[in-house]
């Protein structure tokens, strides 16, 4: 479990920790600006950060090979969470049951007597991001020689597709898109042949274009009405003023930040982010832009770029294929979440509702992301150049 012989603290990536801490500190600053005199949300976020840091350290010391031994139980646990979220109600099982906010049933509530604002809630789709990284990395290792066979691809697509479909069915379109894209990128990194990739692109691109056209039609059945309206509203914003209210105000707040932002120049005026619903969650980047301007946005993007760069660096230096795929999967998933979130804020993508890693409020996202960082750090601790009382080799096809 704690593979001390294979660790070297000199390879503990404190640069990764520093980037994450900087983003977490910025989230507290932004919450302080957004909440004004209110302290309850801020204290909850600080408590979540402290818990997240503890989880990160503990996970970083647990050998990722040990964690990946349980990839099947983790996968089944993930399926169970999705089933509870979608199909279990308070009347069926009053202790743990699915819970709905707005149009989506994406939460599991523990306790609370079926009342809003009570009990403990979390989003299983956030946990799915980490579990699927572990599952895919281990599965791709086990099927390394069969990735480019019909049977191998069929097994991979079905096993990975089931939890992604369950996320989509909540419905959670944004997270299912991120998970699907992460799967495709990681499958390519794992060794998908260029021949299959070329055929996939030749078939997949027209299919995606056709699918996009289809979901815009009145008779489509894949998306809920509100999901379809959000897509259409991006192209016809004047026809959907209510749906575009959040994104339009977010765009105005981003523009109001200018080059240096209201905090830097000392502007005491009313913040336009006050008119952006749930700005502390999915639209937190709006606050970055208004408070710290273009300079602050570039700084945040550089922090994310540095995190992803260091993640791929850890992947390149991983001591085996399993570590390589885990670190690559983490880098890909964080990149996609960041791109989708900021794309929504800038009205480049439909309003999909996905948190910005380490900045958005939400304990499910925060704790899962911190555990993900811990797993990345553990891969880094077992750098391929580390030799402590044991001989390690790095081979392209090595399985644990």
Secondary structure, 3 states (H helix, E strand, C coil): CCCHHHCCHHHCCHHHHHHHHHHHHHHHHHHHHHHCCCCHHHHHHHHHHHHHHHHHHHHHCCCHHHHHCCHHHHHHHHHHHHHHHHHCCCCCCCCEEEEEECCEEEEEEECHHHCCCCCEEECHHHHHHHHHHHHHHHHHHHCHHHCCCHHHHHHHHHHHHHHHHHHHCCCCHHHHHHHHHHHHHHHHHCCCCHHHHHHHHHHHHHHHHHHHHHHCCCCCCCCCHHHHHHHHHHHCHHHCCCCCHHHHHHHHHHHHHCCCHHHHHCCCCCCHHHHCCCCCCCCHHHHHHHHHHHHHHHHHHHHHHHHHHHHHHHHHCECCHHHHHHHHHHHHHHHHHHHHHHHHHCCCCCCCCCCCCCCCCCHHHHHHHHHHHHHHHHHHHCECCCCCCCCCCCCCCCCC
